[in-house]
Amino acid sequence: MGAGHLSVEYDPRPSAVREARAEVRKQLEGWGLAERDDLVDTAELLVSELATNALLHSAGRFTLTLSAAHGVLRCEVADSGRHTPQVLDAGVAESGRGMFLVAALALRWGCHQDGAGKTVWFELGTCGAGGCGGRLPGEL
């Protein structure tokens, strides 16, 4: 339990964000990771933010990839956009708060260019407070 890999492609329509959130919950349940409500809720929230960004900043389909192994859940959203996401100050920005949430809640996150597009990813620990894959005290 707690290990797996899945990749799903979505059409560029508003319902795709809801579908991606539902897929996250379904997969985490299937992988035996749903006992931690905070993990499921956080993964759904952050995938929702990345999927929304993919819809707003690219004109095509996006791909959600989930993988879980060794105490870490990795979520990736790949799209055809070239715009690299920026973390903006949540208190003053009119938009861009989604990446602020990703930076605040994920163990790690990043973005890399993939040919004509990009992949934005984040990682969450799957073992609970103080367990494997967790953020170290004082680590941002």
C-alpha positions, -999 to 999 in steps of 0.1 A, spaced: 0 0 0 10 36 -4 27 31 -38 15 36 -73 16 57 -105 -11 72 -127 -13 97 -156 -45 112 -169 -50 137 -197 -78 163 -196 -95 185 -222 -92 223 -216 -126 228 -200 -136 241 -166 -150 207 -154 -115 193 -159 -104 209 -126 -132 191 -107 -124 158 -125 -87 161 -116 -96 167 -79 -118 136 -79 -91 115 -95 -67 125 -68 -91 114 -41 -99 81 -59 -62 73 -64 -52 80 -29 -80 59 -16 -70 31 -40 -34 33 -28 -44 32 8 -34 68 15 -68 82 23 -66 75 61 -49 109 63 -77 134 55 -51 162 56 -31 145 28 -61 140 6 -75 175 12 -41 192 6 -34 171 -25 -68 180 -39 -64 217 -32 -29 219 -47 -38 199 -78 -68 222 -83 -45 252 -82 -21 237 -108 -49 225 -130 -66 259 -129 -33 275 -139 -29 250 -168 -64 260 -181 -56 298 -177 -21 298 -192 -22 272 -220 -46 267 -248 -45 229 -248 -49 198 -229 -31 191 -196 -19 159 -180 -21 151 -143 5 125 -131 4 111 -96 30 89 -81 35 76 -46 65 58 -32 89 59 -3 67 81 18 62 108 -8 33 117 -31 43 136 -62 17 154 -83 26 169 -117 6 189 -141 20 193 -176 6 217 -202 16 234 -234 21 269 -218 55 284 -214 46 308 -185 66 298 -155 45 301 -123 55 327 -98 48 328 -60 32 361 -53 26 377 -19 -9 365 -10 -17 397 9 -14 421 -20 -17 401 -53 -49 402 -73 -41 367 -87 -13 342 -82 -23 331 -47 -25 295 -59 13 292 -61 16 308 -27 -5 279 -14 16 254 -32 48 269 -18 33 270 17 19 235 19 41 213 -2 74 197 10 89 208 -23 77 221 -56 91 232 -89 87 237 -126 106 225 -156 103 231 -193 92 201 -215 98 209 -251 70 233 -261 54 232 -226 61 228 -189 55 206 -160 47 220 -125 50 196 -96 48 193 -59 55 167 -33 37 158 0 47 134 27 24 104 31 35 92 65 20 118 88 35 143 113 72 135 119 70 105 97 88 96 65 88 122 37 79 149 61 92 185 61 120 190 86 114 214 115 122 249 104 123 239 67 103 261 43 
